[in-house]
Amino acid sequence: MRESVIYQDILEEGALTAKLNSIPRLSVLGLSVEQIAQALDLEIEQVPEVIEGQN
């Protein structure tokens, strides 16, 4: 079951959700967009989109 495509997709989606949920917290701590993207292994463009969506 752990090797099924559906299982892997759900696992990856959950990991991405956790990363995206971490962005506002890291921003409040004063990390730059670039630092957040690097720490979470995300594209730089994704970070401000999430931050702006929180406001």
mmCIF file of the N, C-alpha and C atoms, coordinates in Angstrom:
data_MODEL
# 
_entry.id   MODEL 
# 
loop_
_atom_site.group_PDB 
_atom_site.id 
_atom_site.type_symbol 
_atom_site.label_atom_id 
_atom_site.label_alt_id 
_atom_site.label_comp_id 
_atom_site.label_asym_id 
_atom_site.label_entity_id 
_atom_site.label_seq_id 
_atom_site.pdbx_PDB_ins_code 
_atom_site.Cartn_x 
_atom_site.Cartn_y 
_atom_site.Cartn_z 
_atom_site.occupancy 
_atom_site.B_iso_or_equiv 
_atom_site.pdbx_formal_charge 
_atom_site.auth_seq_id 
_atom_site.auth_comp_id 
_atom_site.auth_asym_id 
_atom_site.auth_atom_id 
_atom_site.pdbx_PDB_model_num 
ATOM 1   N N  . MET A 1 1  ? 0.824  -1.193 0.000  1.00 0.00 ? 1  MET A N  1 
ATOM 2   C CA . MET A 1 1  ? 0.000  0.000  0.000  1.00 0.00 ? 1  MET A CA 1 
ATOM 3   C C  . MET A 1 1  ? 0.870  1.260  0.000  1.00 0.00 ? 1  MET A C  1 
ATOM 4   N N  . ARG A 1 2  ? 1.929  1.288  0.780  1.00 0.00 ? 2  ARG A N  1 
ATOM 5   C CA . ARG A 1 2  ? 2.787  2.473  0.858  1.00 0.00 ? 2  ARG A CA 1 
ATOM 6   C C  . ARG A 1 2  ? 3.472  2.773  -0.472 1.00 0.00 ? 2  ARG A C  1 
ATOM 7   N N  . GLU A 1 3  ? 3.488  1.827  -1.358 1.00 0.00 ? 3  GLU A N  1 
ATOM 8   C CA . GLU A 1 3  ? 4.128  2.036  -2.644 1.00 0.00 ? 3  GLU A CA 1 
ATOM 9   C C  . GLU A 1 3  ? 3.133  2.459  -3.710 1.00 0.00 ? 3  GLU A C  1 
ATOM 10  N N  . SER A 1 4  ? 1.862  2.534  -3.381 1.00 0.00 ? 4  SER A N  1 
ATOM 11  C CA . SER A 1 4  ? 0.870  2.913  -4.384 1.00 0.00 ? 4  SER A CA 1 
ATOM 12  C C  . SER A 1 4  ? 1.002  4.388  -4.740 1.00 0.00 ? 4  SER A C  1 
ATOM 13  N N  . VAL A 1 5  ? 0.618  4.714  -5.949 1.00 0.00 ? 5  VAL A N  1 
ATOM 14  C CA . VAL A 1 5  ? 0.701  6.088  -6.440 1.00 0.00 ? 5  VAL A CA 1 
ATOM 15  C C  . VAL A 1 5  ? -0.197 7.002  -5.618 1.00 0.00 ? 5  VAL A C  1 
ATOM 16  N N  . ILE A 1 6  ? -1.374 6.545  -5.276 1.00 0.00 ? 6  ILE A N  1 
ATOM 17  C CA . ILE A 1 6  ? -2.312 7.362  -4.499 1.00 0.00 ? 6  ILE A CA 1 
ATOM 18  C C  . ILE A 1 6  ? -1.729 7.665  -3.123 1.00 0.00 ? 6  ILE A C  1 
ATOM 19  N N  . TYR A 1 7  ? -1.156 6.679  -2.478 1.00 0.00 ? 7  TYR A N  1 
ATOM 20  C CA . TYR A 1 7  ? -0.550 6.875  -1.162 1.00 0.00 ? 7  TYR A CA 1 
ATOM 21  C C  . TYR A 1 7  ? 0.568  7.900  -1.243 1.00 0.00 ? 7  TYR A C  1 
ATOM 22  N N  . GLN A 1 8  ? 1.422  7.781  -2.236 1.00 0.00 ? 8  GLN A N  1 
ATOM 23  C CA . GLN A 1 8  ? 2.538  8.714  -2.403 1.00 0.00 ? 8  GLN A CA 1 
ATOM 24  C C  . GLN A 1 8  ? 2.039  10.126 -2.680 1.00 0.00 ? 8  GLN A C  1 
ATOM 25  N N  . ASP A 1 9  ? 0.984  10.263 -3.496 1.00 0.00 ? 9  ASP A N  1 
ATOM 26  C CA . ASP A 1 9  ? 0.407  11.582 -3.782 1.00 0.00 ? 9  ASP A CA 1 
ATOM 27  C C  . ASP A 1 9  ? -0.125 12.237 -2.512 1.00 0.00 ? 9  ASP A C  1 
ATOM 28  N N  . ILE A 1 10 ? -0.820 11.471 -1.701 1.00 0.00 ? 10 ILE A N  1 
ATOM 29  C CA . ILE A 1 10 ? -1.375 11.996 -0.452 1.00 0.00 ? 10 ILE A CA 1 
ATOM 30  C C  . ILE A 1 10 ? -0.250 12.394 0.498  1.00 0.00 ? 10 ILE A C  1 
ATOM 31  N N  . LEU A 1 11 ? 0.774  11.582 0.563  1.00 0.00 ? 11 LEU A N  1 
ATOM 32  C CA . LEU A 1 11 ? 1.922  11.873 1.419  1.00 0.00 ? 11 LEU A CA 1 
ATOM 33  C C  . LEU A 1 11 ? 2.611  13.171 0.987  1.00 0.00 ? 11 LEU A C  1 
ATOM 34  N N  . GLU A 1 12 ? 2.822  13.339 -0.314 1.00 0.00 ? 12 GLU A N  1 
ATOM 35  C CA . GLU A 1 12 ? 3.456  14.553 -0.835 1.00 0.00 ? 12 GLU A CA 1 
ATOM 36  C C  . GLU A 1 12 ? 2.578  15.779 -0.597 1.00 0.00 ? 12 GLU A C  1 
ATOM 37  N N  . GLU A 1 13 ? 1.277  15.624 -0.777 1.00 0.00 ? 13 GLU A N  1 
ATOM 38  C CA . GLU A 1 13 ? 0.351  16.739 -0.552 1.00 0.00 ? 13 GLU A CA 1 
ATOM 39  C C  . GLU A 1 13 ? 0.379  17.169 0.913  1.00 0.00 ? 13 GLU A C  1 
ATOM 40  N N  . GLY A 1 14 ? 0.446  16.212 1.814  1.00 0.00 ? 14 GLY A N  1 
ATOM 41  C CA . GLY A 1 14 ? 0.517  16.530 3.238  1.00 0.00 ? 14 GLY A CA 1 
ATOM 42  C C  . GLY A 1 14 ? 1.804  17.251 3.598  1.00 0.00 ? 14 GLY A C  1 
ATOM 43  N N  . ALA A 1 15 ? 2.902  16.836 2.991  1.00 0.00 ? 15 ALA A N  1 
ATOM 44  C CA . ALA A 1 15 ? 4.189  17.491 3.249  1.00 0.00 ? 15 ALA A CA 1 
ATOM 45  C C  . ALA A 1 15 ? 4.164  18.923 2.739  1.00 0.00 ? 15 ALA A C  1 
ATOM 46  N N  . LEU A 1 16 ? 3.589  19.147 1.563  1.00 0.00 ? 16 LEU A N  1 
ATOM 47  C CA . LEU A 1 16 ? 3.501  20.499 1.013  1.00 0.00 ? 16 LEU A CA 1 
ATOM 48  C C  . LEU A 1 16 ? 2.612  21.373 1.889  1.00 0.00 ? 16 LEU A C  1 
ATOM 49  N N  . THR A 1 17 ? 1.506  20.839 2.354  1.00 0.00 ? 17 THR A N  1 
ATOM 50  C CA . THR A 1 17 ? 0.607  21.595 3.230  1.00 0.00 ? 17 THR A CA 1 
ATOM 51  C C  . THR A 1 17 ? 1.331  22.018 4.502  1.00 0.00 ? 17 THR A C  1 
ATOM 52  N N  . ALA A 1 18 ? 2.111  21.127 5.078  1.00 0.00 ? 18 ALA A N  1 
ATOM 53  C CA . ALA A 1 18 ? 2.866  21.456 6.296  1.00 0.00 ? 18 ALA A CA 1 
ATOM 54  C C  . ALA A 1 18 ? 3.865  22.574 6.029  1.00 0.00 ? 18 ALA A C  1 
ATOM 55  N N  . LYS A 1 19 ? 4.535  22.521 4.885  1.00 0.00 ? 19 LYS A N  1 
ATOM 56  C CA . LYS A 1 19 ? 5.492  23.578 4.535  1.00 0.00 ? 19 LYS A CA 1 
ATOM 57  C C  . LYS A 1 19 ? 4.781  24.917 4.372  1.00 0.00 ? 19 LYS A C  1 
ATOM 58  N N  . LEU A 1 20 ? 3.673  24.910 3.643  1.00 0.00 ? 20 LEU A N  1 
ATOM 59  C CA . LEU A 1 20 ? 2.943  26.153 3.399  1.00 0.00 ? 20 LEU A CA 1 
ATOM 60  C C  . LEU A 1 20 ? 2.397  26.736 4.697  1.00 0.00 ? 20 LEU A C  1 
ATOM 61  N N  . ASN A 1 21 ? 1.984  25.886 5.622  1.00 0.00 ? 21 ASN A N  1 
ATOM 62  C CA . ASN A 1 21 ? 1.483  26.360 6.913  1.00 0.00 ? 21 ASN A CA 1 
ATOM 63  C C  . ASN A 1 21 ? 2.595  26.946 7.782  1.00 0.00 ? 21 ASN A C  1 
ATOM 64  N N  . SER A 1 22 ? 3.833  26.579 7.512  1.00 0.00 ? 22 SER A N  1 
ATOM 65  C CA . SER A 1 22 ? 4.975  27.090 8.273  1.00 0.00 ? 22 SER A CA 1 
ATOM 66  C C  . SER A 1 22 ? 5.412  28.480 7.832  1.00 0.00 ? 22 SER A C  1 
ATOM 67  N N  . ILE A 1 23 ? 5.064  28.872 6.625  1.00 0.00 ? 23 ILE A N  1 
ATOM 68  C CA . ILE A 1 23 ? 5.537  30.147 6.075  1.00 0.00 ? 23 ILE A CA 1 
ATOM 69  C C  . ILE A 1 23 ? 5.165  31.339 6.949  1.00 0.00 ? 23 ILE A C  1 
ATOM 70  N N  . PRO A 1 24 ? 3.908  31.521 7.349  1.00 0.00 ? 24 PRO A N  1 
ATOM 71  C CA . PRO A 1 24 ? 3.582  32.698 8.172  1.00 0.00 ? 24 PRO A CA 1 
ATOM 72  C C  . PRO A 1 24 ? 4.356  32.742 9.489  1.00 0.00 ? 24 PRO A C  1 
ATOM 73  N N  . ARG A 1 25 ? 4.572  31.597 10.108 1.00 0.00 ? 25 ARG A N  1 
ATOM 74  C CA . ARG A 1 25 ? 5.309  31.563 11.375 1.00 0.00 ? 25 ARG A CA 1 
ATOM 75  C C  . ARG A 1 25 ? 6.758  31.989 11.184 1.00 0.00 ? 25 ARG A C  1 
ATOM 76  N N  . LEU A 1 26 ? 7.361  31.533 10.112 1.00 0.00 ? 26 LEU A N  1 
ATOM 77  C CA . LEU A 1 26 ? 8.753  31.904 9.834  1.00 0.00 ? 26 LEU A CA 1 
ATOM 78  C C  . LEU A 1 26 ? 8.859  33.377 9.466  1.00 0.00 ? 26 LEU A C  1 
ATOM 79  N N  . SER A 1 27 ? 7.855  33.882 8.796  1.00 0.00 ? 27 SER A N  1 
ATOM 80  C CA . SER A 1 27 ? 7.837  35.301 8.433  1.00 0.00 ? 27 SER A CA 1 
ATOM 81  C C  . SER A 1 27 ? 7.758  36.173 9.683  1.00 0.00 ? 27 SER A C  1 
ATOM 82  N N  . VAL A 1 28 ? 6.925  35.779 10.640 1.00 0.00 ? 28 VAL A N  1 
ATOM 83  C CA . VAL A 1 28 ? 6.786  36.522 11.894 1.00 0.00 ? 28 VAL A CA 1 
ATOM 84  C C  . VAL A 1 28 ? 8.110  36.539 12.660 1.00 0.00 ? 28 VAL A C  1 
ATOM 85  N N  . LEU A 1 29 ? 8.882  35.490 12.520 1.00 0.00 ? 29 LEU A N  1 
ATOM 86  C CA . LEU A 1 29 ? 10.182 35.424 13.193 1.00 0.00 ? 29 LEU A CA 1 
ATOM 87  C C  . LEU A 1 29 ? 11.230 36.307 12.522 1.00 0.00 ? 29 LEU A C  1 
ATOM 88  N N  . GLY A 1 30 ? 10.867 36.890 11.389 1.00 0.00 ? 30 GLY A N  1 
ATOM 89  C CA . GLY A 1 30 ? 11.768 37.823 10.724 1.00 0.00 ? 30 GLY A CA 1 
ATOM 90  C C  . GLY A 1 30 ? 12.596 37.244 9.592  1.00 0.00 ? 30 GLY A C  1 
ATOM 91  N N  . LEU A 1 31 ? 12.330 36.014 9.200  1.00 0.00 ? 31 LEU A N  1 
ATOM 92  C CA . LEU A 1 31 ? 13.071 35.439 8.086  1.00 0.00 ? 31 LEU A CA 1 
ATOM 93  C C  . LEU A 1 31 ? 12.636 36.093 6.783  1.00 0.00 ? 31 LEU A C  1 
ATOM 94  N N  . SER A 1 32 ? 13.580 36.257 5.873  1.00 0.00 ? 32 SER A N  1 
ATOM 95  C CA . SER A 1 32 ? 13.268 36.837 4.567  1.00 0.00 ? 32 SER A CA 1 
ATOM 96  C C  . SER A 1 32 ? 12.573 35.792 3.695  1.00 0.00 ? 32 SER A C  1 
ATOM 97  N N  . VAL A 1 33 ? 11.980 36.261 2.618  1.00 0.00 ? 33 VAL A N  1 
ATOM 98  C CA . VAL A 1 33 ? 11.324 35.363 1.671  1.00 0.00 ? 33 VAL A CA 1 
ATOM 99  C C  . VAL A 1 33 ? 12.322 34.316 1.172  1.00 0.00 ? 33 VAL A C  1 
ATOM 100 N N  . GLU A 1 34 ? 13.517 34.755 0.858  1.00 0.00 ? 34 GLU A N  1 
ATOM 101 C CA . GLU A 1 34 ? 14.541 33.844 0.353  1.00 0.00 ? 34 GLU A CA 1 
ATOM 102 C C  . GLU A 1 34 ? 14.936 32.806 1.398  1.00 0.00 ? 34 GLU A C  1 
ATOM 103 N N  . GLN A 1 35 ? 15.067 33.233 2.648  1.00 0.00 ? 35 GLN A N  1 
ATOM 104 C CA . GLN A 1 35 ? 15.431 32.303 3.719  1.00 0.00 ? 35 GLN A CA 1 
ATOM 105 C C  . GLN A 1 35 ? 14.331 31.271 3.940  1.00 0.00 ? 35 GLN A C  1 
ATOM 106 N N  . ILE A 1 36 ? 13.089 31.719 3.905  1.00 0.00 ? 36 ILE A N  1 
ATOM 107 C CA . ILE A 1 36 ? 11.965 30.797 4.092  1.00 0.00 ? 36 ILE A CA 1 
ATOM 108 C C  . ILE A 1 36 ? 11.932 29.779 2.962  1.00 0.00 ? 36 ILE A C  1 
ATOM 109 N N  . ALA A 1 37 ? 12.060 30.252 1.734  1.00 0.00 ? 37 ALA A N  1 
ATOM 110 C CA . ALA A 1 37 ? 12.043 29.346 0.582  1.00 0.00 ? 37 ALA A CA 1 
ATOM 111 C C  . ALA A 1 37 ? 13.165 28.320 0.678  1.00 0.00 ? 37 ALA A C  1 
ATOM 112 N N  . GLN A 1 38 ? 14.340 28.767 1.065  1.00 0.00 ? 38 GLN A N  1 
ATOM 113 C CA . GLN A 1 38 ? 15.477 27.858 1.178  1.00 0.00 ? 38 GLN A CA 1 
ATOM 114 C C  . GLN A 1 38 ? 15.255 26.845 2.302  1.00 0.00 ? 38 GLN A C  1 
ATOM 115 N N  . ALA A 1 39 ? 14.779 27.314 3.445  1.00 0.00 ? 39 ALA A N  1 
ATOM 116 C CA . ALA A 1 39 ? 14.579 26.429 4.596  1.00 0.00 ? 39 ALA A CA 1 
ATOM 117 C C  . ALA A 1 39 ? 13.536 25.354 4.316  1.00 0.00 ? 39 ALA A C  1 
ATOM 118 N N  . LEU A 1 40 ? 12.505 25.720 3.558  1.00 0.00 ? 40 LEU A N  1 
ATOM 119 C CA . LEU A 1 40 ? 11.407 24.786 3.310  1.00 0.00 ? 40 LEU A CA 1 
ATOM 120 C C  . LEU A 1 40 ? 11.501 24.095 1.955  1.00 0.00 ? 40 LEU A C  1 
ATOM 121 N N  . ASP A 1 41 ? 12.569 24.391 1.210  1.00 0.00 ? 41 ASP A N  1 
ATOM 122 C CA . ASP A 1 41 ? 12.771 23.804 -0.115 1.00 0.00 ? 41 ASP A CA 1 
ATOM 123 C C  . ASP A 1 41 ? 11.573 24.085 -1.028 1.00 0.00 ? 41 ASP A C  1 
ATOM 124 N N  . LEU A 1 42 ? 11.208 25.376 -1.098 1.00 0.00 ? 42 LEU A N  1 
ATOM 125 C CA . LEU A 1 42 ? 10.106 25.829 -1.939 1.00 0.00 ? 42 LEU A CA 1 
ATOM 126 C C  . LEU A 1 42 ? 10.629 26.818 -2.966 1.00 0.00 ? 42 LEU A C  1 
ATOM 127 N N  . GLU A 1 43 ? 9.813  27.077 -3.980 1.00 0.00 ? 43 GLU A N  1 
ATOM 128 C CA . GLU A 1 43 ? 10.135 28.121 -4.944 1.00 0.00 ? 43 GLU A CA 1 
ATOM 129 C C  . GLU A 1 43 ? 9.936  29.471 -4.263 1.00 0.00 ? 43 GLU A C  1 
ATOM 130 N N  . ILE A 1 44 ? 10.807 30.420 -4.560 1.00 0.00 ? 44 ILE A N  1 
ATOM 131 C CA . ILE A 1 44 ? 10.717 31.746 -3.942 1.00 0.00 ? 44 ILE A CA 1 
ATOM 132 C C  . ILE A 1 44 ? 9.349  32.372 -4.205 1.00 0.00 ? 44 ILE A C  1 
ATOM 133 N N  . GLU A 1 45 ? 8.781  32.152 -5.382 1.00 0.00 ? 45 GLU A N  1 
ATOM 134 C CA . GLU A 1 45 ? 7.498  32.751 -5.743 1.00 0.00 ? 45 GLU A CA 1 
ATOM 135 C C  . GLU A 1 45 ? 6.347  32.280 -4.850 1.00 0.00 ? 45 GLU A C  1 
ATOM 136 N N  . GLN A 1 46 ? 6.461  31.092 -4.281 1.00 0.00 ? 46 GLN A N  1 
ATOM 137 C CA . GLN A 1 46 ? 5.389  30.547 -3.451 1.00 0.00 ? 46 GLN A CA 1 
ATOM 138 C C  . GLN A 1 46 ? 5.263  31.280 -2.118 1.00 0.00 ? 46 GLN A C  1 
ATOM 139 N N  . VAL A 1 47 ? 6.374  31.752 -1.596 1.00 0.00 ? 47 VAL A N  1 
ATOM 140 C CA . VAL A 1 47 ? 6.396  32.317 -0.248 1.00 0.00 ? 47 VAL A CA 1 
ATOM 141 C C  . VAL A 1 47 ? 5.564  33.596 -0.132 1.00 0.00 ? 47 VAL A C  1 
ATOM 142 N N  . PRO A 1 48 ? 5.797  34.626 -0.969 1.00 0.00 ? 48 PRO A N  1 
ATOM 143 C CA . PRO A 1 48 ? 4.986  35.839 -0.819 1.00 0.00 ? 48 PRO A CA 1 
ATOM 144 C C  . PRO A 1 48 ? 3.502  35.604 -1.098 1.00 0.00 ? 48 PRO A C  1 
ATOM 145 N N  . GLU A 1 49 ? 3.192  34.649 -1.967 1.00 0.00 ? 49 GLU A N  1 
ATOM 146 C CA . GLU A 1 49 ? 1.784  34.337 -2.239 1.00 0.00 ? 49 GLU A CA 1 
ATOM 147 C C  . GLU A 1 49 ? 1.083  33.889 -0.961 1.00 0.00 ? 49 GLU A C  1 
ATOM 148 N N  . VAL A 1 50 ? 1.747  33.056 -0.184 1.00 0.00 ? 50 VAL A N  1 
ATOM 149 C CA . VAL A 1 50 ? 1.158  32.563 1.062  1.00 0.00 ? 50 VAL A CA 1 
ATOM 150 C C  . VAL A 1 50 ? 1.082  33.688 2.090  1.00 0.00 ? 50 VAL A C  1 
ATOM 151 N N  . ILE A 1 51 ? 2.148  34.474 2.196  1.00 0.00 ? 51 ILE A N  1 
ATOM 152 C CA . ILE A 1 51 ? 2.167  35.573 3.168  1.00 0.00 ? 51 ILE A CA 1 
ATOM 153 C C  . ILE A 1 51 ? 1.063  36.576 2.854  1.00 0.00 ? 51 ILE A C  1 
ATOM 154 N N  . GLU A 1 52 ? 0.921  36.944 1.594  1.00 0.00 ? 52 GLU A N  1 
ATOM 155 C CA . GLU A 1 52 ? -0.118 37.900 1.201  1.00 0.00 ? 52 GLU A CA 1 
ATOM 156 C C  . GLU A 1 52 ? -1.511 37.317 1.397  1.00 0.00 ? 52 GLU A C  1 
ATOM 157 N N  . GLY A 1 53 ? -1.649 36.015 1.230  1.00 0.00 ? 53 GLY A N  1 
ATOM 158 C CA . GLY A 1 53 ? -2.934 35.360 1.432  1.00 0.00 ? 53 GLY A CA 1 
ATOM 159 C C  . GLY A 1 53 ? -3.366 35.340 2.882  1.00 0.00 ? 53 GLY A C  1 
ATOM 160 N N  . GLN A 1 54 ? -2.425 35.493 3.798  1.00 0.00 ? 54 GLN A N  1 
ATOM 161 C CA . GLN A 1 54 ? -2.724 35.498 5.228  1.00 0.00 ? 54 GLN A CA 1 
ATOM 162 C C  . GLN A 1 54 ? -3.217 36.855 5.703  1.00 0.00 ? 54 GLN A C  1 
ATOM 163 N N  . ASN A 1 55 ? -2.930 37.893 4.945  1.00 0.00 ? 55 ASN A N  1 
ATOM 164 C CA . ASN A 1 55 ? -3.306 39.261 5.354  1.00 0.00 ? 55 ASN A CA 1 
ATOM 165 C C  . ASN A 1 55 ? -4.700 39.605 4.915  1.00 0.00 ? 55 ASN A C  1 
# 
